[in-house]
Amino acid sequence: MRGFRHYRAFQIDPEGHVFGCINLVCDDDEQAKREAAALVLAHRIEL
C-alpha cells in the first residue's frame, strides 16, 4: 500500500502576505506541483 503525502498550498495576496492555505493530499511531489499549479488561476500560491 502506498502512503499519501500531505502538502499545504499557501495563498499569497498581492502584497506578498499569506492569507490562507489549502491542504493537499497527494501521491508524490509531482502530483502536488500539478495540483498547486491549477490553484494559481485563482491566487498566487506557494507550495
C-alpha positions in Angstrom: 0.0 0.0 0.0 1.4 3.4 -1.0 1.3 6.2 1.5 0.0 9.6 0.8 1.9 12.8 1.5 0.4 15.9 2.9 1.1 19.3 1.5 0.0 22.9 2.1 -0.5 25.4 -0.7 -0.3 28.9 0.8 -2.4 31.6 -0.8 -0.4 34.9 -1.2 -2.0 38.3 -1.6 -0.6 41.0 -4.0 1.5 42.5 -1.2 3.2 39.1 -0.6 1.3 38.2 2.7 -0.1 34.7 3.4 -3.9 34.9 3.8 -4.9 31.3 3.7 -3.8 27.8 2.9 -5.2 24.8 1.1 -4.4 21.3 2.4 -3.5 18.8 -0.4 -3.1 15.0 0.0 -1.1 13.7 -3.0 0.8 10.6 -4.1 4.1 12.5 -4.6 5.8 15.8 -5.2 4.9 15.9 -8.9 1.2 15.5 -8.3 1.3 18.2 -5.6 3.0 20.6 -8.0 0.3 19.9 -10.7 -2.5 20.5 -8.2 -0.8 23.7 -6.9 -0.4 24.9 -10.5 -4.1 24.5 -11.0 -4.7 26.7 -8.0 -2.6 29.5 -9.4 -5.5 30.5 -11.6 -7.3 31.9 -8.6 -4.5 33.2 -6.4 -0.7 33.4 -6.1 0.3 30.1 -4.5 3.4 28.8 -2.7 3.7 25.1 -2.1 
